[in-house]
Amino acid sequence: MRNALPVLILSLSISSSCLISLAQASQKQAETSLYQRLGGYNAIAAVVNDLVPRLAKDKQLGRFWEHRGSDGIEREKQLLIDFISNKAGGNLYYTGRNMKISHKNMRISESDWKRLMTHLNATLDKFKLANRERQDVISFIKSTKDDMVELP
């Protein structure tokens, strides 16, 4: 019995260490931001650089970029990269206006929103985004809808 006690203590110590390590690993995984899971700045920039031209070339949505110069479009892309990065947990600071002010009086309709979502899904398909991250991105974008859509 005396010999069993040190073995029991050693077993409990090892078990405790394993449980602590598992808990720490689980906590670390839970703390991984969407920004990190997406691949950081370069991955978000690649998605934005694919998405914005799709939107600008769309027959229905193209009106929003019709009279924009290339510098204005590049600035808009950078603001979008900064916005998504910031809201996804990255360390970029977003200097633009909030979504409601940015899209006020643009007359964005429900139909425009659906076209945006179609192009977003096509872009996410192109980059083969994993399902968890895809759902998080879509949920995040959908959370901005009420601030952007003004017309039925």
N, C-alpha and C positions, 0 to 999 in steps of 0.2 A: 504494500500500500504506500509506503514511504517513497518507493521508486516511481510510483505512478504519478505522484503529485508534480514533480518537475516536468514530466512528459505532458501532463495536462496543462500546466502553466505555459509550456513552450507551444503546445497546440493552440491554446487560446490566443497567445501572442501572435502567432503566424496568421490565425484566422482573422484577428482584429486588423492586422496590417493589410491583409488581402481586402477586407471589407472597406477599410479607409481608402485604399488605392482605387477600388472600384467606384466608391462614392466620389472621389476626386476626379476620376476620369469622366464619370457621368455628369458632374457639375461643369467640368471644362467643356464637354460637348454641348451642354445646355447654354453655356455662355458664348459659344461661337456665334458671332453676329451674322446676319444675312449678308452683309457686305463681304465678310470673309468666305462664307459658303458660296457666294457667287464668283469668287476669284479676285475680288478687289477692284481697284481702279481700272486696270487695263481691260478686264472682262466687261465691266459696266460700260466703258467707253466704246468697246467693240459693238455691244448691243445697241447703244444709242446711235452710233455711226451707221448701223444697218437700218434701224427703225426710222429715223428722221427722213432720209431720202425716200423710203417707201411711202411715208405719209405725204411728203411734198409732191410725189408723182401721182398720187391717187386723184382720180377725176373729181371726186366729191370733196376731198380734204385739201386739195392743192390750192384752193383759194386763200388759205391761211398763210401760204408762203409766196403767193403770186408776185408781190412787189417787194420782196426781201432780197437784198444783195447777199452775196456769198459770205461777207463778213458778218452780217446779221444772223445768218443761218448758223455759222460756226459759233457765234456767241450763244445762240440759243441751245445748240448741242452742249456746250460747256456748262451752261446753267442747268440743263437737264442731268448731265453727268454728276454735277455737284449736288443737286437736289436728291437724286436717287442714292448717291453714295452716303450723304449725310443721314437721310431717313432710314437707310439700311444698316446704320451703325458704324459707318466709316468715319474717319477723322477729318473729312473735308468740310469746310464751312460754306454753307449756301448763302450767297449774297443777294439772291433775287427776291422778288416779292412773293407773298403767299399765293397759293393757287387761285383763290377767289378773285383777288385783285388782278392777277396776271391774265385771267381769262374773262374778265368783266367786259360785257358788250361785244364779245366776239361772236355771239349768236351760235354757239355750239349746240347742236341738237342731239337728241337721243340717237338718231341715225348716224351722226358724225362719231359719236362715242362707240357705236357698234363697229364702225369701220376701223377706228383706232384699235379696238380690241382684236379685230381680225388680223391687222398688221402686226400687233404685238405678239400674238400667238404664232404667226408665221416666222417672226424673228426668233422667238424662243425655240421653235422647231429647228431652225437653221443651226442654232448653237447647241442643240441637244441638251437643254437644261434639264437636270434631274427633277423628278416630280415634286419633291418637297420644296425645292427652291422655286420651281415654276409656280406652285400654288401660293407661296409666300409673295412672289413678285406680283402675281395677278391680284391677290387680295390687297396688297399695298396700293396698286394702281387704282383698283376699284374704290378704295377709300377716298380717293380724290374726286370722284365723279360728281358728287353734289356741289363741289366748289367750281366745277368747270362747265357742266351742262346747264344751259339756260332755257332751252326750248324743248318742247315735247318731241 
